[in-house]
Amino acid sequence: MTEVIGWAASALVVLSLVTTSIVRLRVIGLVAAAAFITYGVLIQAWPIVITNLVVSLIHLWRLRGLLAVDEYFDVLPVLPTSAYLAYFCEFHRDDIRRYLPAYEYVPDDRQVAVFVLRNLIPAGVFIGIPRGEVMDVSLDYAIPRYRDFKVGRFLYSAASGVFADAGVRRVETRAGTADHRAYLRRMGFVRSGDRWVLELA
């Protein structure tokens, strides 16, 4: 059992290093440190215990900052033909296609395009085409560092103003991969045929 705990702790450390979400990295790292503390106590290896106690405190401190509720969110509208928007989509193309394999950035004058700013840093981008009271989503993407659902929650809240300003009452999109479907469910979308629908408050 002692060896199992040691191997499990080691596996969790490796897992934390390959995850893209900084919040998930900290949570997995915290669990790994707790497992190493248990392992260290069982084999009476006090340097392992003390080191991982310090590591646990660091993870807790960083998580406190990451999960703070006093972050500043805003949206920055841009033209669909914006050079920076094109560069952003090209830079993150491979990661975007992990969720939307068929996505290709094609500017269109009908599009609504906004960057979601988190503490004034571009954390995500939204591109959609309004069709009356319906917004057809082309792209809703958050960069790995900020992929903790806060960007999405802000975007689809009344606080963002993205949909209210366009007179939109319903958002529709097509799902890509299983991870993308999981995100849509988390945001409150419901499957309807081959589309996913979110009725806005």
Backbone as numpy.savetxt, mean C-alpha at the origin, in Angstrom:
# Nx Ny Nz CAx CAy CAz Cx Cy Cz
11.76 -28.83 19.99 10.92 -27.62 19.99 11.79 -26.36 19.99
12.89 -26.40 20.75 13.79 -25.26 20.80 14.36 -24.96 19.42
14.79 -26.00 18.71 15.32 -25.81 17.36 14.26 -25.28 16.41
13.05 -25.77 16.56 11.95 -25.28 15.71 11.75 -23.78 15.88
11.78 -23.32 17.13 11.63 -21.88 17.40 12.78 -21.10 16.77
14.00 -21.63 16.90 15.16 -20.95 16.31 15.07 -20.84 14.81
14.68 -21.96 14.16 14.54 -21.94 12.70 13.39 -21.03 12.26
12.30 -21.04 13.01 11.16 -20.18 12.68 11.55 -18.71 12.77
12.30 -18.36 13.82 12.77 -16.98 13.97 13.65 -16.58 12.81
14.54 -17.48 12.39 15.44 -17.19 11.27 14.64 -17.00 9.98
13.65 -17.86 9.78 12.82 -17.75 8.57 12.06 -16.42 8.54
11.59 -15.97 9.70 10.87 -14.71 9.77 11.78 -13.53 9.44
13.02 -13.59 9.85 13.98 -12.53 9.52 14.14 -12.44 8.00
14.31 -13.61 7.36 14.45 -13.64 5.90 13.19 -13.09 5.23
12.02 -13.51 5.72 10.76 -13.03 5.16 10.62 -11.52 5.29
11.03 -10.97 6.42 10.92 -9.52 6.63 11.78 -8.75 5.63
12.88 -9.35 5.20 13.81 -8.66 4.29 13.35 -8.68 2.84
12.42 -9.58 2.50 11.95 -9.64 1.11 10.58 -8.99 0.93
9.94 -8.56 2.00 8.64 -7.92 1.88 8.80 -6.49 1.40
7.84 -6.00 0.63 7.95 -4.65 0.07 7.30 -3.59 0.96
6.38 -3.99 1.82 5.70 -3.04 2.69 6.54 -2.79 3.93
6.82 -1.52 4.21 7.66 -1.17 5.35 6.96 -1.50 6.66
5.62 -1.38 6.69 4.89 -1.72 7.91 4.95 -3.23 8.15
4.74 -4.01 7.08 4.82 -5.47 7.21 6.21 -5.91 7.63
7.23 -5.23 7.08 8.61 -5.55 7.46 8.80 -5.38 8.96
8.28 -4.28 9.50 8.45 -4.02 10.94 7.67 -5.02 11.79
6.47 -5.37 11.36 5.65 -6.33 12.12 6.30 -7.70 12.13
6.73 -8.15 10.95 7.38 -9.47 10.86 8.69 -9.45 11.64
9.43 -8.35 11.54 10.68 -8.23 12.30 10.45 -8.28 13.79
9.35 -7.68 14.24 9.01 -7.70 15.67 8.69 -9.12 16.13
7.91 -9.85 15.33 7.59 -11.24 15.67 8.85 -12.10 15.67
9.74 -11.86 14.70 11.01 -12.61 14.64 11.85 -12.34 15.88
11.91 -11.08 16.30 12.69 -10.73 17.49 12.12 -11.41 18.73
10.78 -11.46 18.82 10.15 -12.13 19.96 10.47 -13.62 19.97
10.49 -14.23 18.76 10.84 -15.65 18.67 12.30 -15.87 19.06
13.17 -14.96 18.67 14.59 -15.09 19.04 14.79 -14.90 20.55
13.99 -14.03 21.15 14.06 -13.86 22.60 13.70 -15.16 23.30
12.61 -15.78 22.84 12.19 -17.07 23.39 13.28 -18.12 23.20
13.83 -18.16 21.99 14.90 -19.11 21.68 16.12 -18.87 22.58
16.48 -17.60 22.73 17.65 -17.26 23.56 17.46 -17.65 25.02
16.26 -17.46 25.54 15.97 -17.84 26.93 16.06 -19.36 27.09
15.51 -20.09 26.11 15.51 -21.56 26.20 16.92 -22.15 26.19
17.82 -21.54 25.43 19.19 -22.08 25.37 20.14 -21.28 26.26
19.56 -20.30 27.00 20.31 -19.45 27.92 21.45 -18.70 27.22
21.13 -18.18 26.04 22.07 -17.36 25.28 21.69 -15.90 25.47
22.20 -15.29 26.52 21.76 -13.95 26.91 22.11 -12.85 25.90
23.23 -12.96 25.17 23.47 -11.95 24.13 22.36 -11.91 23.07
21.82 -13.10 22.72 20.70 -13.16 21.76 19.47 -12.49 22.36
19.21 -12.75 23.64 18.04 -12.17 24.31 18.14 -10.65 24.35
19.28 -10.15 24.80 19.45 -8.69 24.95 19.39 -7.99 23.59
20.09 -8.57 22.60 20.09 -7.96 21.26 18.67 -7.86 20.70
17.89 -8.92 20.85 16.54 -8.92 20.27 15.55 -8.12 21.09
15.83 -7.92 22.37 15.03 -6.97 23.15 15.21 -5.56 22.58
16.45 -5.21 22.27 16.73 -3.89 21.68 16.08 -3.79 20.30
16.20 -4.86 19.49 15.58 -4.87 18.16 14.07 -4.70 18.26
13.45 -5.36 19.24 12.00 -5.24 19.44 11.60 -3.80 19.74
12.37 -3.14 20.60 12.08 -1.75 20.95 12.20 -0.85 19.72
13.21 -1.12 18.88 13.38 -0.32 17.66 12.19 -0.52 16.72
11.78 -1.76 16.54 10.62 -2.04 15.67 9.36 -1.36 16.22
9.15 -1.43 17.51 7.97 -0.80 18.12 8.01 0.71 17.92
9.17 1.30 18.09 9.32 2.75 17.92 9.02 3.16 16.47
9.57 2.41 15.53 9.34 2.72 14.12 7.88 2.50 13.72
7.27 1.45 14.26 5.85 1.19 13.97 4.98 2.31 14.50
5.32 2.82 15.66 4.56 3.93 16.24 4.54 5.12 15.28
5.70 5.40 14.67 5.77 6.50 13.71 5.01 6.20 12.43
5.13 4.95 11.94 4.46 4.58 10.70 2.95 4.56 10.82
2.45 4.20 12.01 1.01 4.09 12.21 0.40 5.33 12.85
1.18 6.38 12.93 0.69 7.62 13.53 -0.50 8.14 12.73
-1.46 8.72 13.44 -2.68 9.21 12.78 -2.57 10.68 12.38
-1.47 11.34 12.72 -1.36 12.77 12.45 -0.60 13.05 11.15
-0.68 12.12 10.19 -0.04 12.35 8.90 -0.89 13.31 8.07
-0.23 13.98 7.15 -0.91 14.95 6.29 -1.10 14.35 4.90
-2.34 14.27 4.45 -2.65 13.76 3.12 -3.27 14.88 2.28
-2.96 14.85 1.01 -3.56 15.80 0.08 -3.49 15.20 -1.32
-4.20 15.80 -2.25 -4.12 15.37 -3.64 -3.58 16.52 -4.48
-2.81 16.16 -5.48 -2.24 17.13 -6.40 -2.69 16.78 -7.82
-3.70 17.49 -8.34 -4.16 17.21 -9.71 -3.06 17.55 -10.72
-2.94 16.72 -11.73 -1.98 16.97 -12.81 -2.68 16.71 -14.14
-2.13 17.27 -15.20 -2.66 17.01 -16.53 -2.35 15.57 -16.92
-3.26 14.91 -17.63 -2.99 13.53 -18.07 -1.73 13.43 -18.94
-1.36 14.56 -19.55 -0.17 14.59 -20.41 1.08 15.04 -19.65
0.99 15.15 -18.32 2.13 15.60 -17.51 3.36 14.71 -17.74
4.50 15.35 -17.97 5.74 14.60 -18.17 6.12 13.84 -16.90
5.86 14.46 -15.73 6.21 13.78 -14.48 5.32 12.55 -14.26
4.04 12.66 -14.60 3.13 11.52 -14.48 3.61 10.37 -15.37
4.00 10.68 -16.60 4.50 9.65 -17.51 5.77 9.01 -16.95
6.66 9.84 -16.40 7.91 9.31 -15.83 7.63 8.44 -14.62
6.70 8.87 -13.77 6.33 8.11 -12.57 5.81 6.73 -12.95
4.91 6.69 -13.92 4.32 5.42 -14.35 5.36 4.52 -15.00
6.28 5.12 -15.75 7.34 4.32 -16.38 8.31 3.78 -15.33
8.66 4.62 -14.36 9.60 4.21 -13.32 9.06 3.03 -12.51
7.75 3.05 -12.24 7.12 2.01 -11.42 6.40 0.95 -12.27
6.69 0.93 -13.57 5.94 0.06 -14.48 5.93 -1.41 -14.04
7.09 -1.95 -13.72 7.16 -3.37 -13.36 6.35 -3.68 -12.10
6.41 -2.77 -11.12 5.65 -2.99 -9.88 4.16 -2.82 -10.13
3.78 -1.86 -10.96 2.36 -1.68 -11.31 1.82 -2.94 -11.96
2.62 -3.56 -12.82 2.16 -4.75 -13.53 2.09 -5.99 -12.65
2.63 -5.91 -11.44 2.42 -7.00 -10.48 0.96 -7.06 -10.07
0.27 -5.92 -10.18 -1.14 -5.82 -9.77 -2.06 -5.70 -10.97
-1.60 -5.01 -11.99 -2.37 -4.83 -13.22 -1.48 -5.22 -14.41
-1.38 -6.51 -14.69 -0.43 -6.99 -15.72 -0.59 -6.34 -17.09
-1.81 -5.95 -17.42 -2.06 -5.42 -18.76 -1.97 -3.89 -18.81
-1.66 -3.24 -17.69 -1.73 -1.77 -17.66 -0.64 -1.15 -18.52
-1.05 -0.14 -19.27 -0.13 0.66 -20.07 -0.56 2.12 -19.93
0.36 3.00 -19.54 0.03 4.41 -19.38 -0.17 5.03 -20.76
-1.41 5.49 -21.01 -1.73 6.18 -22.26 -2.50 7.44 -21.90
-1.91 8.61 -22.07 -2.61 9.85 -21.71 -3.85 10.08 -22.57
-4.86 10.64 -21.92 -6.15 10.87 -22.57 -6.73 12.13 -21.94
-7.16 13.08 -22.78 -7.67 14.36 -22.28 -8.89 14.19 -21.39
-9.60 13.06 -21.48 -10.78 12.84 -20.64 -10.41 12.41 -19.22
-9.16 12.04 -19.01 -8.75 11.47 -17.73 -8.68 12.51 -16.61
-8.98 12.03 -15.40 -8.68 12.76 -14.16 -7.44 12.09 -13.59
-6.40 12.86 -13.36 -5.15 12.30 -12.84 -4.71 13.10 -11.62
-4.43 12.40 -10.52 -3.97 13.08 -9.30 -2.88 12.24 -8.65
-1.93 12.94 -8.04 -0.99 12.29 -7.14 -1.55 12.40 -5.73
-1.47 11.32 -4.97 -1.85 11.37 -3.56 -0.57 11.65 -2.77
-0.57 12.77 -2.07 0.60 13.18 -1.30 0.45 12.75 0.15
1.50 12.20 0.69 1.52 11.80 2.10 2.68 12.52 2.75
2.35 13.46 3.62 3.37 14.35 4.18 4.16 15.02 3.05
3.44 15.44 2.01 3.94 16.16 0.84 4.82 15.32 -0.07
4.87 14.01 0.13 5.63 13.11 -0.74 4.64 12.36 -1.64
4.91 12.31 -2.97 4.01 11.54 -3.85 4.04 10.06 -3.47
2.98 9.60 -2.81 2.92 8.22 -2.32 2.12 7.32 -3.25
1.31 7.91 -4.10 0.50 7.11 -5.01 -0.06 7.97 -6.12
-0.66 7.31 -7.09 -1.24 8.01 -8.23 -2.59 7.38 -8.56
-3.51 8.22 -9.01 -4.83 7.76 -9.44 -5.12 8.34 -10.81
-5.57 7.48 -11.72 -5.99 7.91 -13.05 -7.33 7.26 -13.35
-8.29 8.07 -13.73 -9.61 7.55 -14.06 -10.32 8.42 -15.07
-11.37 7.89 -15.66 -12.17 8.64 -16.64 -13.60 8.75 -16.12
-14.06 9.97 -15.82 -15.45 10.13 -15.36 -16.43 9.98 -16.52
-17.48 9.21 -16.25 -18.56 9.04 -17.24 -19.86 9.33 -16.50
-20.22 10.61 -16.45 -21.39 11.02 -15.67 -21.10 10.83 -14.19
-21.93 10.03 -13.52 -21.76 9.81 -12.08 -20.85 8.61 -11.77
-20.26 8.04 -12.80 -19.39 6.87 -12.63 -17.96 7.23 -13.01
-17.00 6.82 -12.16 -15.59 6.99 -12.48 -15.03 5.63 -12.84
-14.50 5.53 -14.06 -13.88 4.30 -14.53 -12.38 4.39 -14.22
-11.92 3.56 -13.27 -10.54 3.65 -12.80 -9.59 2.94 -13.75
-8.59 3.67 -14.21 -7.54 3.07 -15.02 -6.38 2.60 -14.15
-6.01 3.44 -13.16 -4.87 3.12 -12.30 -5.08 3.71 -10.91
-4.88 2.88 -9.91 -4.87 3.29 -8.51 -3.67 2.57 -7.90
-2.58 3.30 -7.72 -1.31 2.66 -7.36 -0.62 3.43 -6.24
-0.12 2.68 -5.25 0.70 3.26 -4.17 2.08 2.63 -4.24
3.12 3.42 -4.05 4.47 2.89 -4.10 4.71 1.98 -2.89
5.62 1.02 -3.01 5.80 0.01 -1.94 5.98 0.61 -0.55
6.72 1.68 -0.44 7.00 2.26 0.87 5.73 2.67 1.61
4.69 3.03 0.86 3.45 3.52 1.46 2.28 2.58 1.23
2.56 1.30 1.01 1.50 0.35 0.70 0.94 -0.24 1.99
0.32 0.59 2.81 -0.27 0.14 4.07 -1.75 0.49 4.13
-2.35 0.77 2.97 -3.78 1.03 2.79 -4.20 2.44 3.19
-3.32 3.22 3.81 -3.71 4.58 4.20 -3.96 5.46 2.99
-3.13 5.30 1.96 -3.29 6.11 0.74 -4.65 5.83 0.11
-5.00 4.53 -0.01 -6.29 4.16 -0.59 -7.46 4.64 0.24
-7.36 4.50 1.55 -8.45 4.95 2.42 -8.69 6.45 2.26
-7.60 7.21 2.17 -7.75 8.66 1.98 -8.36 8.95 0.61
-7.84 8.29 -0.42 -8.30 8.54 -1.78 -9.80 8.35 -1.91
-10.34 7.27 -1.33 -11.76 6.96 -1.48 -12.63 7.56 -0.38
-12.04 8.43 0.44 -12.83 9.14 1.45 -13.29 10.48 0.90
-14.24 11.08 1.59 -14.74 12.39 1.16 -13.65 13.45 1.27
-12.66 13.21 2.15 -11.61 14.20 2.39 -10.77 14.48 1.16
-10.62 13.49 0.28 -9.77 13.69 -0.90 -10.42 14.64 -1.90
-11.76 14.62 -1.99 -12.46 15.50 -2.93 -12.35 15.07 -4.38
-11.61 13.99 -4.66 -11.37 13.59 -6.04 -12.67 13.27 -6.76
-13.57 12.57 -6.10 -14.79 12.11 -6.77 -15.92 13.12 -6.64
-16.03 13.74 -5.47 -17.09 14.74 -5.27 -16.91 15.90 -6.23
-15.67 16.34 -6.45 -15.42 17.47 -7.34 -15.80 17.16 -8.79
-15.78 15.88 -9.13 -16.14 15.47 -10.49 -17.60 15.03 -10.58
-18.35 15.12 -9.47 -19.75 14.70 -9.46 -19.94 13.20 -9.55
-18.95 12.45 -9.08 -18.98 10.99 -9.18 -19.60 10.38 -7.93
-20.48 9.38 -8.13 -21.11 8.70 -6.99 -20.76 7.21 -6.94
-20.20 6.70 -8.03 -19.82 5.29 -8.06 -18.48 5.14 -8.79
-17.64 4.26 -8.26 -16.33 4.00 -8.87 -16.32 2.56 -9.36
-15.85 2.36 -10.59 -15.78 1.02 -11.16 -14.39 0.75 -11.70
-13.97 -0.51 -11.62 -12.68 -0.90 -12.16 -12.68 -2.38 -12.49
-11.64 -2.81 -13.15 -11.40 -4.24 -13.39 -10.23 -4.68 -12.53
-10.33 -5.87 -11.97 -9.26 -6.37 -11.11 -8.16 -6.99 -11.96
-6.95 -6.93 -11.41 -5.82 -7.56 -12.07 -5.50 -8.89 -11.41
-4.50 -8.87 -10.54 -4.05 -10.09 -9.86 -4.83 -10.31 -8.57
-4.53 -11.43 -7.90 -5.18 -11.73 -6.62 -4.88 -10.65 -5.59
-3.65 -10.12 -5.59 -3.29 -9.04 -4.66 -4.14 -7.80 -4.92
-4.38 -7.51 -6.19 -5.21 -6.35 -6.53 -6.64 -6.56 -6.07
-7.17 -7.77 -6.26 -8.52 -8.07 -5.80 -8.63 -7.92 -4.28
-7.60 -8.37 -3.57 -7.60 -8.25 -2.10 -7.63 -6.77 -1.70
-6.88 -5.94 -2.42 -6.88 -4.50 -2.15 -8.26 -3.90 -2.38
-8.89 -4.27 -3.49 -10.22 -3.72 -3.80 -11.23 -4.10 -2.71
-11.18 -5.35 -2.26 -12.07 -5.75 -1.16 -11.80 -4.91 0.07
-10.54 -4.67 0.36 -10.17 -3.88 1.55 -10.71 -2.46 1.45
-10.78 -1.94 0.25 -11.28 -0.58 0.05 -12.80 -0.51 0.00
-13.47 -1.68 0.00 -14.93 -1.70 0.01 -15.57 -1.98 -1.33
-14.77 -2.30 -2.36 -15.34 -2.65 -3.66 -16.05 -4.00 -3.59
-17.09 -4.14 -4.39 -17.86 -5.39 -4.48 -17.85 -5.84 -5.93
-17.64 -7.14 -6.13 -17.59 -7.67 -7.49 -18.98 -7.65 -8.12
-19.03 -7.21 -9.38 -20.27 -7.20 -10.13 -19.94 -7.62 -11.56
-20.15 -8.90 -11.86 -19.76 -9.42 -13.17 -18.25 -9.41 -13.30
-17.76 -8.78 -14.38 -16.31 -8.71 -14.59 -15.72 -7.41 -14.06
-16.53 -6.66 -13.30 -16.06 -5.38 -12.76 -16.19 -5.36 -11.24
-15.51 -4.41 -10.64 -15.59 -4.20 -9.20 -16.13 -2.80 -8.97
-17.09 -2.69 -8.05 -17.85 -1.44 -7.89 -17.77 -0.94 -6.45
-17.59 0.36 -6.30 -17.62 1.00 -4.99 -18.64 2.12 -5.03
-19.67 2.00 -4.20 -20.66 3.07 -4.08 -20.15 4.07 -3.05
-20.01 5.32 -3.46 -19.47 6.34 -2.57 -20.53 6.90 -1.65
-20.12 7.24 -0.43 -21.06 7.80 0.55 -21.50 9.18 0.07
